[in-house]
Amino acid sequence: MSSEDVAANLRHVLDAVAAAEAAAGRPAGSVRLVAVSKTQPAAVIRPALAAGHRRFGENRVQEAEGKWPDLRAEYPGIELHLIGPLQTNKVREAVALFDVIETVDRPKLARALAIEMTRSGRRPDCYVQVNTGEEPQKAGILPAEAEAFVTACRDEHGLPVTGLMCIPPADEDPEPHFRLLRDLARRTGLGVLSMGMSGDFPAAIACGATHVRIGTAIFGARPRP
Ligand SMILES: *Cc1c(COP(=O)(O)O)cnc(C)c1O
């Protein structure tokens, strides 16, 4: 990807987000773009920063620690989201580096985050990840347990929970999953809905997404690991 390509892709995605907002009758600017830069080197991320974008998503703590401290020093105002599974032995690094942790999905992790937030005084926003497709291999709390888990995160652990996040099954119509997440957010009184990726973000916006997580459509295909 050349710098021009990344900047043009970013513009196209922002235009498509705006078009989906308008088509859904939602106010302009009600959907935030999380540019997913996982596996992409700093040289590919820089054109998006140079174009003024500041909200990014990474799925591995260690990889993010290698890229973002330098980019942060260069570009003020960056908001970094963790969108991949978080192991409890990486909680300290995650709380130090990320502004939003989108993948809170089990009591043990909620406890570890609460302890680290108290210790460090840093309080990144937390989203609860819901496994809407009930896929055994996928992270996330089951839908039937989501309400009780959100309540425990807030009231028992004192976590700053502001939203819900889901990754629908790859081979299904995502809309029922988006609607399920929206209904869970209504029931738990949460305002943030992180859902929608390169292939399905217009549908997610129609279902009420406040944050879409888009990688490939901005940065191109990811390098093989
Ligand atoms: C990789 C990833 C994305 C971005 O997917 P694209 O299809 O490249 O837009 C979004 N959300 C999560 C959780 C991811 O891991």
Ligand as a Chemical Component Dictionary entry (heavy atoms), coordinates in Angstrom:
data_LIG
# 
_chem_comp.id                   LIG 
_chem_comp.type                 NON-POLYMER 
_chem_comp.pdbx_formal_charge   0 
_chem_comp.three_letter_code    LIG 
# 
loop_
_chem_comp_atom.comp_id 
_chem_comp_atom.atom_id 
_chem_comp_atom.alt_atom_id 
_chem_comp_atom.type_symbol 
_chem_comp_atom.charge 
_chem_comp_atom.model_Cartn_x 
_chem_comp_atom.model_Cartn_y 
_chem_comp_atom.model_Cartn_z 
_chem_comp_atom.pdbx_ordinal 
LIG C1 C1 C 0 -9.168  -7.711 12.382 1  
LIG C2 C2 C 0 -10.354 -7.242 13.119 2  
LIG C3 C3 C 0 -11.211 -6.267 12.580 3  
LIG C4 C4 C 0 -11.028 -5.661 11.199 4  
LIG O1 O1 O 0 -11.401 -6.569 10.208 5  
LIG P1 P1 P 0 -11.402 -6.112 8.640  6  
LIG O2 O2 O 0 -12.219 -7.170 8.014  7  
LIG O3 O3 O 0 -9.968  -6.128 8.208  8  
LIG O4 O4 O 0 -11.998 -4.774 8.558  9  
LIG C5 C5 C 0 -12.280 -5.842 13.345 10 
LIG N1 N1 N 0 -12.501 -6.338 14.578 11 
LIG C6 C6 C 0 -11.701 -7.260 15.137 12 
LIG C7 C7 C 0 -11.992 -7.750 16.508 13 
LIG C8 C8 C 0 -10.604 -7.753 14.433 14 
LIG O5 O5 O 0 -9.825  -8.672 15.001 15 
# 
loop_
_chem_comp_bond.comp_id 
_chem_comp_bond.atom_id_1 
_chem_comp_bond.atom_id_2 
_chem_comp_bond.value_order 
_chem_comp_bond.pdbx_ordinal 
LIG C1 C2 SING 1  
LIG C2 C3 SING 2  
LIG C2 C8 DOUB 3  
LIG C3 C4 SING 4  
LIG C3 C5 DOUB 5  
LIG C4 O1 SING 6  
LIG O1 P1 SING 7  
LIG P1 O2 DOUB 8  
LIG P1 O3 SING 9  
LIG P1 O4 SING 10 
LIG C5 N1 SING 11 
LIG N1 C6 DOUB 12 
LIG C6 C7 SING 13 
LIG C6 C8 SING 14 
LIG C8 O5 SING 15 
# 
